[in-house]
Amino acid sequence: MTINPTYLAQRTRSSVNWTDAKSRVIRSYRDWLRAAPEIQKMYTLGFPVSTIRTKVRQEFERHRYVQQLKTVDVLIFHSHSELQETLNFWKQHPHVLKYFTSEEEEPRHKLPNNFISGFLEGRN
């Protein structure tokens, strides 16, 4: 396999207005959806393509109500760089799987509410 670092490379640019930003977000979203079957094959993920597409949708929905154009441009840049790193196989299996861990999981060690209760429990 030949490594081509310019595969999927794009120039960084700013959106002219909100319609331009919207079209760029939709293009990025479609690129992710089209790449889902390839991502599943490359990283030998043990779940269906629909799960990958659902997670992509959740990640895009998380930033749905961003109101600043420059912030949207940064998010588009990060989205494209993540896609490029994923499709160029620059990530390892755990890097991809971290997106599919449940965020509702309880932390392993519950932190104390305040300093005194942590001090009395013997925590640093």
N, C-alpha and C positions, 0 to 999 in steps of 0.2 A: 504494500500500500504506500503510495507516494504522498508525502505531506505537502500540501499546497496551502500556505498560510493566507493567501489572498482569496481562497474559495469563500464565497458569500460576503466578501468585503464590500462595504459601502462607505461613501464619504459622509462624515458627520455634517449635518446641516440643521438650520433652524426652520421651523414652520413659519410661513408667511402670515397665515391667519388661521382661524379655527377650522375652516373647511379643509385647508391643507393638512392640518394636524389630524383631523378626523380620518381623512383618506389614508394617511400614513399609518395610523393605528389599525385601521381595518386591513391594510396590506400586511402589517406585521402579524395580526391575528390569523389571517388566512395562511400565511407562511408557516406558522406554528401548527395549524390544523393539518396542512398538507404534509408536514414533516413527521407527524405522529407515528405513522406506520414504520417509517425508517428508524425513528428513535427506538421504537419497541424492538426492532430486529437488531440494531446495533448494540444495544445495551442488554439484550436478552431479558427484558422485563417480564415478570410473571403475571401480568394482568393485561386485559384487553386494550385495544387502541381507544375504545370509548372512554376508558378511565383516564387515559392521558389527555384526551380532548376535554374531558370534564374539568380536569385540574388546570389546563390552560385557560379555560373559560373562567374559572374561579380567580385565577391570578389577574386576568384582565378586568374582571368585575370589581376586584378589590380597589382598583384605581379609577373607577368609573367617574367619580364626581370630583376629580382634580380640576381646579378652576384657573390655574396659572399656566399660560402657554409654554413658558420656559420649563416648567416642571414636566409637562407632557413631553416636551422634546427630550429631556433627560430620560424619562421612562421609556420612550421609543428607542433611544440609543442603548439602554440597558437590555431591553427586550431583544434587540437585534444582536447585540454582542453575546447574550446567552444562547441564542439560536445558533450563531456561528460557532461558538465553543462546543455546543452539543453535537452539531452535525459534523464538525471536523474531528470528533472523537478526542477532544482535549480534556474531557471530563472523565472521571472514573465512575464506576458503578454507584458508589455511595453518594457522590455529588448529585446524581440524577435522582436517587431514591429519597434524598432529603426533602424533595418537594411533595412526596407522597406520605410522609409521616403525619400522623394525626396531631393537629395543633391543640386538640382538646385534652390530650393526655395530661395527667397530673404530673407536676414536677416530682422528681425522685425524693428530694428533701424539701419539705415545706419550710420556707423561711419564716422566722419569727416576725410578729407584728411590730415589735419595737425593740429597742436596744436592751432594755431591762429584762424582758422575758427571754431574749436570746442569751444574755449574760447568765441568768439563773439556770438555763438549760445546759450551760457549759459550752456554748458555741462561740466561736471567735467572730 
